[in-house]
Amino acid sequence: MQDWIYPHFDYQPKRPLFLCVLSNTDTGKIPGLSAAGASPDLTDYTPSADAELVELNKIITIPEIPESPEGATTPAVMTKAALNLSGIPPLFVTSGLRRKPAVPYVDMNGSAGSDIRFETAVPDAAEIMDRAAILGKKLACFSDCIFIGESIAGGTTTAMAVMQALGYPGKVSSSLHNNPMGMKQEIVDQAMDRCGASFGSMKSDPLRALTELGDPMLPCTLGLMKGLSETKVVLAGGTQMAAVLCAADALGLDGDVSIATTKYIVEDRSASFKETVEAVGRKWYMADPGLERSTIPALKCYAEGAGKEGVGAGGAILAASLRGITQQQIVEGADEVLMTVELPK
């Protein structure tokens, strides 16, 4: 299909690498907030299960494939299909993750993020960022283009809190059909009251915004960006990664950094992906996974507004397209992954 990747990505990487940052935040356990897991208690396990699916086509941590309460399967299925087809290697980075995956990973240490309504969210944000910057510098020796995705339940709410504290009015998306923006704003308002913040009040102190209102994925990704300052970076995600760009703008981080997401995020009218990215002067790219042609309802529902993005799906599909993979191959590959993934016996 014409323009299933838009706009044209004018670089052909020789050694692409796909990174995925795995984190937890207790904000994601607030009932009704996140669809990254069939229930709030399972959100601690979702990132590890996503990593296992992408690396092994097998899930070990939990006895089922992560899915939303609405029945959308994890977007890791799309990511796995794209990386399988293209031969691009994945590497997982854990930052404040409670349940470690049964696959190789690099650990940035740190604790899981707290519920932003009641506690300082990420007390060790500065240390996480420093450690991730060291990793980024090492990875720059091995790859000329690094795609960075994430898996963290509840991350759009913490992203929204950080953006507002920094003075960016971006609206975040949701993996639910109906984006609970009212609920998210109530949580953000309560968190800001707790730490004495208001819209834009932390513009000159972005590290405090990340510490008080963020989650462990955010400083980790920013640290990776800092370490990769001389390497081409594509943030693989939706409005959470748009929040990373806002924080990078406030921190004064430079570099060749763009963002790629799925069509489902770009067309989400409840969010402001394009506007947020363009406001900080970064390029965005859209990949259309074509899942309306899937034969499996748990994937087909993405085209109807469920799931939308996650585990770097949009960026992984963009990366695969640079190696000649077609949209139809992505559709068929995602179906095959979901039909063949192994579960614990």
C-alpha positions in Angstrom: 0.0 0.0 0.0 1.3 3.4 -1.0 2.5 5.7 1.9 2.1 3.0 4.6 5.3 4.6 6.0 5.0 8.4 6.0 6.9 10.5 5.4 9.9 8.9 3.6 12.7 8.0 6.0 15.8 9.3 4.2 18.5 7.2 5.9 19.4 3.5 5.3 21.1 2.2 8.5 23.8 -0.4 8.1 23.7 -1.7 11.7 20.3 -0.9 13.2 19.5 -1.9 16.8 16.2 -2.1 18.6 16.2 -1.2 22.3 13.2 -1.5 24.6 13.1 0.0 28.1 11.1 -2.0 30.6 9.8 -0.3 33.7 7.0 -0.3 36.3 5.1 2.6 38.0 2.5 2.2 40.7 0.5 4.9 38.9 -0.3 2.2 36.4 -2.1 0.2 39.1 -4.9 2.7 39.5 -8.0 0.9 38.4 -9.3 1.9 35.0 -6.2 3.9 34.0 -4.1 1.5 31.9 -5.0 -1.3 29.5 -1.5 -2.8 29.6 -2.6 -5.9 31.3 -5.9 -7.7 32.0 -5.9 -6.4 35.5 -3.9 -3.7 37.5 -2.0 -6.4 39.5 -0.7 -7.9 36.3 0.9 -4.7 35.1 4.1 -5.5 37.0 4.5 -8.6 34.8 3.6 -7.1 31.4 7.0 -5.6 30.4 8.8 -8.9 31.1 6.3 -10.9 29.2 6.6 -8.4 26.3 10.4 -8.9 26.3 10.1 -12.7 26.4 7.6 -12.7 23.5 9.9 -10.4 21.3 13.1 -12.3 22.2 11.8 -15.9 22.3 8.3 -16.1 20.8 7.6 -17.6 24.2 6.2 -16.2 27.5 7.6 -17.5 30.7 6.8 -14.9 33.4 3.0 -15.2 33.3 0.8 -18.0 32.0 -0.9 -15.9 29.2 -0.2 -13.4 26.5 -0.6 -9.8 27.9 -3.8 -8.2 26.7 -6.0 -5.3 27.5 -9.3 -5.6 29.4 -10.9 -4.9 25.9 -9.2 -7.9 24.4 -6.4 -6.3 22.4 -3.3 -8.4 22.4 0.1 -6.8 23.4 1.7 -4.7 20.6 4.8 -6.8 21.2 3.3 -9.1 18.6 3.8 -6.5 15.9 7.3 -5.7 17.2 8.2 -9.4 17.1 6.9 -9.8 13.6 8.8 -6.7 12.4 12.1 -7.8 14.0 11.7 -11.4 12.8 11.1 -10.4 9.3 14.0 -7.8 9.2 16.6 -9.6 11.2 17.1 -6.5 13.4 18.3 -7.6 16.9 16.6 -6.4 20.1 18.2 -5.5 23.4 16.2 -4.9 26.6 17.0 -2.4 29.2 15.3 -2.6 32.6 14.8 0.6 34.7 12.8 0.2 37.9 11.4 -3.1 36.9 10.1 -5.4 39.6 9.8 -8.7 37.7 12.8 -9.2 35.5 12.4 -11.0 32.2 13.7 -14.5 31.4 15.9 -13.1 28.6 19.2 -11.2 28.6 18.9 -7.5 29.6 20.9 -4.6 30.8 19.8 -3.3 34.2 19.9 0.4 35.1 18.9 -0.6 38.7 16.6 1.8 40.5 13.2 1.1 42.1 9.8 1.0 40.5 8.0 4.3 40.2 5.7 5.3 43.0 2.1 6.4 42.6 2.6 10.1 41.7 -0.5 11.2 43.7 1.2 10.3 47.0 5.0 10.1 46.8 8.0 11.3 44.9 7.9 9.2 41.8 11.5 8.5 40.9 13.9 9.6 43.7 16.9 8.2 41.8 16.0 9.8 38.4 19.4 11.5 38.1 21.3 8.3 38.8 19.3 6.3 36.3 20.0 9.0 33.6 23.7 8.9 34.3 23.9 5.1 34.1 21.8 5.1 30.9 24.1 7.7 29.3 27.1 5.4 29.9 25.2 2.5 28.2 24.3 4.8 25.3 27.9 5.7 24.7 28.8 2.0 24.5 26.0 1.2 22.2 27.0 4.0 19.8 30.1 1.9 19.0 27.9 -1.0 17.7 25.1 0.7 15.8 24.5 3.6 13.4 20.8 3.9 14.1 19.1 2.9 17.3 15.3 2.6 17.7 14.2 3.0 21.4 10.8 1.6 22.5 9.2 1.1 25.9 6.9 -1.1 27.9 5.4 0.5 31.1 1.8 0.4 32.2 0.4 3.7 33.2 3.2 5.6 31.4 0.9 8.0 29.5 -0.3 9.5 32.8 3.2 10.1 34.2 4.2 11.5 30.8 1.3 13.9 30.9 2.3 15.1 34.4 5.9 15.7 33.3 4.8 17.6 30.2 2.4 19.8 32.1 5.0 20.6 34.8 7.4 21.6 32.1 4.8 23.8 30.4 3.9 21.6 27.4 0.2 21.3 26.8 0.4 17.9 25.1 -2.6 15.5 25.3 -1.6 11.9 25.7 -3.1 8.8 24.1 -4.5 5.6 25.7 -4.5 1.9 24.9 -8.2 2.0 25.8 -10.9 2.7 23.2 -12.1 5.6 25.3 -9.2 7.7 26.6 -9.8 8.4 30.3 -8.4 11.9 30.0 -10.6 13.3 32.9 -9.2 10.6 35.2 -5.7 11.3 34.0 -6.0 15.0 34.6 -7.4 14.4 38.2 -4.3 12.2 38.9 -1.9 14.8 37.5 -3.6 17.6 39.4 -3.4 15.7 42.7 0.3 14.9 42.0 1.1 18.5 41.3 -0.7 19.6 44.5 1.4 17.1 46.4 4.7 18.5 45.3 3.7 22.2 44.9 3.9 22.3 41.2 1.7 24.0 38.6 1.7 24.2 34.8 5.1 25.2 33.6 6.5 25.7 37.1 9.3 23.2 36.6 10.4 24.4 33.1 13.8 25.5 34.5 14.2 22.3 36.6 13.3 19.4 34.4 15.1 16.9 36.5 12.8 17.7 39.4 9.8 17.2 37.1 11.1 13.7 36.2 11.8 12.9 39.9 8.5 14.1 41.4 6.1 13.2 38.6 7.7 10.8 36.1 8.4 7.1 35.9 11.7 5.2 35.6 11.4 4.8 31.8 11.7 8.5 31.2 15.1 9.3 32.7 16.5 6.0 31.3 15.5 7.0 27.7 16.8 10.5 28.2 20.1 9.1 29.4 20.3 6.8 26.4 19.7 9.8 24.2 22.4 11.8 25.9 24.9 8.9 25.5 23.9 8.5 21.8 24.3 12.2 21.0 26.4 11.4 17.9 24.3 8.5 16.7 21.0 8.6 14.8 18.1 7.8 17.3 14.5 7.1 16.6 12.2 7.0 19.6 9.7 4.2 18.9 6.5 5.1 20.6 3.6 7.5 20.9 2.8 10.2 23.3 5.1 8.8 26.1 8.0 9.2 23.8 6.7 12.7 22.8 7.0 13.5 26.5 10.6 12.3 26.3 11.2 14.8 23.5 9.6 17.6 25.7 11.9 16.7 28.6 14.9 16.6 26.2 14.0 20.0 25.0 13.9 21.3 28.5 17.2 19.6 29.4 18.8 21.0 26.3 19.7 17.6 24.9 20.7 17.8 21.2 21.3 15.1 18.6 19.8 13.5 15.6 16.6 12.3 17.3 13.2 11.7 15.6 10.1 9.7 16.6 8.1 7.0 14.9 4.7 5.6 15.9 1.7 3.8 14.5 -1.1 5.2 12.4 -3.4 4.5 15.3 -1.6 7.1 17.5 -1.3 9.7 14.8 -5.1 9.5 14.1 -6.1 9.4 17.8 -8.2 12.6 18.1 -8.1 12.5 21.9 -4.3 13.0 21.8 -1.9 15.6 20.3 1.0 13.5 19.1 1.9 15.5 16.0 1.4 18.9 17.6 3.6 18.0 20.6 6.4 16.7 18.5 6.3 19.6 16.1 6.3 22.1 19.0 9.8 20.9 20.0 11.0 20.9 16.5 11.5 17.1 15.9 10.5 15.0 12.9 7.8 12.3 13.3 7.1 9.2 11.2 4.0 7.1 10.9 3.8 3.4 10.2 0.5 1.8 9.2 0.5 -1.8 10.4 -2.6 -2.6 8.2 -4.2 -4.7 10.9 -7.7 -4.2 9.6 -6.6 -7.1 7.3 -5.6 -9.4 10.2 -7.5 -12.6 10.6 -7.4 -12.5 14.4 -9.8 -10.3 16.4 -7.2 -9.5 19.1 -5.1 -7.8 16.4 -7.8 -6.5 14.1 -9.2 -4.4 17.0 -6.1 -2.2 16.8 -7.6 -0.8 13.6 -10.7 0.0 15.6 -9.0 2.1 18.3 -7.8 -0.5 20.9 -4.1 -0.9 21.9 -2.7 1.6 19.3 1.0 1.4 20.2 3.6 0.0 22.6 6.8 -2.0 22.9 8.2 0.1 20.1 5.8 -1.3 17.5 5.7 1.7 15.2 9.4 2.2 15.2 10.1 -1.5 14.7 7.8 -1.6 11.7 9.5 1.5 10.3 12.9 -0.2 10.8 11.7 -3.3 9.0 10.4 -1.3 6.1 13.9 0.0 5.6 15.0 -3.6 4.9 12.3 -4.1 2.3 9.6 -5.6 4.4 6.1 -4.9 3.2 2.9 -4.0 5.0 1.3 -7.3 4.0 4.3 -9.2 5.4 3.8 -7.3 8.7 0.1 -8.3 8.8 0.8 -11.9 8.1 3.8 -12.0 10.4 1.8 -10.6 13.3 -0.9 -13.2 12.8 1.7 -15.9 12.7 3.4 -14.7 15.9 0.1 -14.6 17.8 -0.8 -18.1 16.6 2.5 -19.7 17.4 3.7 -18.0 20.6 4.5 -20.6 23.3 2.9 -20.3 26.8 4.0 -22.0 30.1 2.7 -25.5 30.4 
